[in-house]
Amino acid sequence: MIEILNPTEVARAKETGALVADILQTLKSRATVGTNLLDIDRWAKAMIAEAGALSCYVDYAPSFGRGPFGHYICTGVNDAVLHGLPHNYSLADGDLLTLDLAVSKSGVAADSAISFIVGDSQPPASVAIISATERALSAGIAAAVPGARIGDISYAIGSVLSEAGYPINTEFGGHGIGSTMHQDPHIANAGRPGRGYELRPGLLLALEPWVMADTAELIKDADGWTLRSATGCRTAHSEHTIAITNDGAEILTLTTQAHS
């Protein structure tokens, strides 16, 4: 299903997106050396409830996971890049942490992810891989204009990641979003320009470049959810929800400070 939202629904999505962004930034500020992943999950649960929103994850049970997910945020550490199930782990200095959050409010969902380094250490390889996903995300957003096609976004993202030297897995990527979290179209992180669905105003997309330092192969944890790099290498993941407008793409998952 591909939804096209009306202006009122897009405005509601912008409010949901700001909530997601604010929660992620709060969690980032609290995620210090010694913080337990289960505490991050509890904080996310409390902030979602306080905002009168709903988690898109807690009851989520897709075919690729051992559902329901049962938690409120995805927490990936170092080699864990997607669908990280929160567990009893305390963060160490230099850990690369990915937080991925999706919530629904007023009937519209928004989805965003950030990767960052915990503590004072700044390992150059970790800084570089995070930067590559952020640059790829910016390129994908710039390509998301009315009349362009999904392949144009995929090509823009993939070009940045490839130029940075990272292998690309196209099994998991971006997606449509609206009244539900995961919708068509699928947006691979590499592709051919001029192919796929044509972008129209009112279309909401979650773009999410993610990479692993030296492999495109994923392995799944025994928890049935967490996806890791097959080689144990570091990983990173950056994501925004955007709306296609007459003038281009509007980023919806910006903090309330960024919107003001």
C-alpha positions in Angstrom: 0.0 0.0 0.0 1.2 3.5 -0.9 -0.5 6.4 0.9 -0.7 10.0 -0.2 -1.4 12.2 2.7 -3.4 15.5 2.6 -1.9 18.7 4.1 -3.7 18.2 7.4 -2.2 14.7 7.8 1.2 15.9 6.8 1.0 18.6 9.5 0.2 15.9 12.0 3.1 13.8 10.8 5.4 16.8 11.4 4.2 16.9 15.0 4.9 13.2 15.3 8.3 13.6 13.7 9.3 16.3 16.1 8.3 14.1 19.0 10.5 11.2 17.7 13.4 13.6 17.2 13.0 15.1 20.7 12.9 11.7 22.3 16.0 10.6 20.4 18.0 13.7 21.4 17.0 13.3 25.0 18.0 9.6 25.0 21.3 10.6 23.3 22.1 13.1 26.1 21.3 10.4 28.7 23.3 7.6 27.1 26.6 7.9 28.9 29.2 5.3 30.0 27.4 2.9 32.3 23.9 3.4 30.9 22.0 0.2 30.5 20.1 -0.5 27.3 17.1 -1.5 29.3 17.1 1.9 31.0 17.1 3.6 27.5 14.1 1.4 26.6 12.2 2.4 29.8 12.9 6.1 29.2 11.6 5.8 25.7 8.4 4.0 27.0 7.8 6.8 29.5 8.3 9.6 27.1 6.1 8.0 24.5 3.3 7.6 27.1 3.7 11.1 28.4 3.2 12.5 24.9 0.0 10.5 24.4 1.6 8.6 21.6 1.8 5.0 20.7 4.9 2.8 20.1 5.1 1.3 16.6 7.5 -1.4 18.0 6.1 -3.0 21.1 3.5 -5.1 19.4 5.3 -5.3 16.0 5.6 -8.9 14.7 6.8 -9.0 11.1 7.9 -12.1 9.3 11.6 -11.1 9.6 11.5 -11.0 13.4 10.5 -13.3 16.3 7.6 -11.1 17.3 6.2 -9.3 19.0 9.2 -7.1 19.5 8.2 -6.3 23.1 10.3 -3.1 23.5 9.9 0.6 22.6 13.2 1.4 20.8 15.8 -0.4 18.9 19.3 -0.2 20.5 22.2 -1.4 18.4 25.8 -1.4 19.8 28.9 -1.6 17.6 28.3 -4.5 15.3 24.5 -4.5 15.8 23.0 -2.3 13.0 19.2 -3.1 12.7 16.4 -4.2 14.9 18.6 -4.2 18.0 16.6 -5.7 20.9 17.3 -3.9 24.2 19.0 -6.2 26.7 21.0 -6.1 29.9 24.1 -4.3 28.6 25.9 -1.3 30.1 27.5 1.1 27.6 31.3 1.5 27.6 33.5 4.4 26.5 33.8 4.3 22.7 30.8 2.2 22.0 29.0 3.1 18.8 25.3 3.2 19.7 22.4 3.3 17.2 18.9 4.3 18.4 16.0 3.7 16.1 12.5 4.9 17.1 9.1 5.0 15.5 5.9 6.2 17.1 2.4 7.1 16.1 0.4 10.0 17.2 -2.9 11.4 15.9 -3.0 8.5 13.5 0.3 9.2 11.7 3.6 7.6 12.3 7.2 8.9 12.1 10.5 7.0 12.1 14.1 8.1 12.7 17.5 6.7 13.7 20.7 8.2 14.9 24.2 6.7 15.5 26.7 8.3 17.9 29.7 7.4 20.0 29.3 7.0 23.7 31.8 8.7 26.1 34.9 10.6 25.4 36.6 8.3 22.9 36.2 9.1 19.2 37.6 6.2 17.2 38.3 7.5 13.7 36.7 4.5 12.0 33.5 5.0 13.9 33.4 8.7 13.2 33.9 8.0 9.5 31.1 5.4 9.2 28.6 7.5 11.0 29.5 10.5 8.8 29.0 8.4 5.7 25.5 7.4 6.6 24.6 11.0 7.5 26.0 12.3 4.2 24.1 9.6 2.3 20.9 10.5 4.1 21.4 14.1 3.0 22.0 13.1 -0.6 18.8 10.9 -0.6 16.8 13.8 0.8 18.1 16.1 -1.8 17.1 13.7 -4.6 13.5 13.3 -3.2 11.7 15.9 -5.4 8.3 15.7 -7.1 8.6 13.8 -10.4 11.8 12.0 -9.4 11.6 8.2 -8.8 12.5 5.9 -5.9 15.6 4.8 -7.9 16.9 8.3 -7.9 16.9 8.3 -4.1 18.5 4.9 -3.9 21.2 5.9 -6.4 22.0 9.1 -4.5 22.3 7.2 -1.2 24.3 4.3 -2.7 26.7 6.7 -4.5 27.8 8.3 -1.3 28.1 5.0 0.6 30.1 3.4 -2.3 32.4 6.3 -2.6 33.1 6.1 1.1 34.2 2.5 0.5 31.4 0.6 2.3 29.6 -2.5 1.0 25.9 -2.1 0.6 23.1 -4.5 1.7 19.9 -3.9 -0.2 17.7 -6.4 1.7 16.7 -3.8 4.3 16.3 -0.1 3.5 13.9 2.8 3.6 10.1 2.6 3.2 6.9 4.4 2.8 5.2 5.5 6.0 1.9 7.1 7.0 -1.0 5.7 9.0 1.3 2.7 9.6 5.1 2.4 10.1 6.1 0.2 7.2 4.5 0.7 3.8 5.5 0.5 0.2 7.6 1.5 -1.6 10.8 -0.1 -0.5 13.8 2.2 -0.9 17.0 0.2 -1.2 20.3 1.9 -0.3 21.6 1.4 -3.8 19.8 1.5 -7.1 19.4 2.8 -10.7 18.1 6.3 -11.3 14.9 6.8 -13.2 13.4 3.5 -11.9 10.5 2.8 -9.6 7.6 4.7 -8.2 7.3 8.4 -9.1 7.3 10.8 -6.2 4.2 12.9 -5.5 3.4 15.6 -3.0 1.9 14.1 0.1 4.0 11.0 0.0 5.9 10.2 3.2 9.1 8.3 3.1 11.5 7.0 5.8 15.0 7.1 4.3 17.6 5.1 6.2 21.1 4.6 5.0 22.9 2.0 7.0 26.2 0.2 6.5 28.7 -2.2 7.9 32.4 -1.4 7.7 33.7 -4.4 5.7 30.8 -6.7 4.8 27.3 -6.6 3.3 26.3 -9.8 5.1 24.0 -9.8 8.2 23.7 -12.4 10.9 20.7 -12.6 13.3 21.1 -13.0 17.1 19.5 -15.8 19.0 17.0 -13.2 20.2 15.3 -13.5 16.8 15.6 -9.8 16.1 19.0 -8.1 16.4 20.9 -8.0 13.0 24.7 -7.8 13.2 27.6 -7.6 10.8 28.7 -11.1 9.9 32.4 -10.1 10.5 31.8 -8.3 13.8 32.8 -5.0 12.3 31.4 -1.6 13.3 28.1 -0.4 11.8 26.0 2.8 11.6 22.5 3.9 10.7 20.9 7.3 10.0 17.2 7.8 9.3 14.7 10.7 8.7 11.1 10.7 7.8 10.4 13.1 5.0 7.4 14.5 3.2 7.4 15.1 -0.5 6.1 18.7 -1.2 5.7 20.8 -4.3 9.1 22.3 -3.5 11.1 19.2 -2.7 11.5 17.1 0.5 10.6 18.4 4.0 12.3 16.7 6.9 9.7 15.8 9.5 11.9 14.2 12.2 13.5 17.4 13.3 13.6 18.5 17.0 11.1 21.2 18.1 14.2 23.5 18.4 15.0 22.9 14.8 11.5 23.5 13.7 11.3 26.8 15.6 
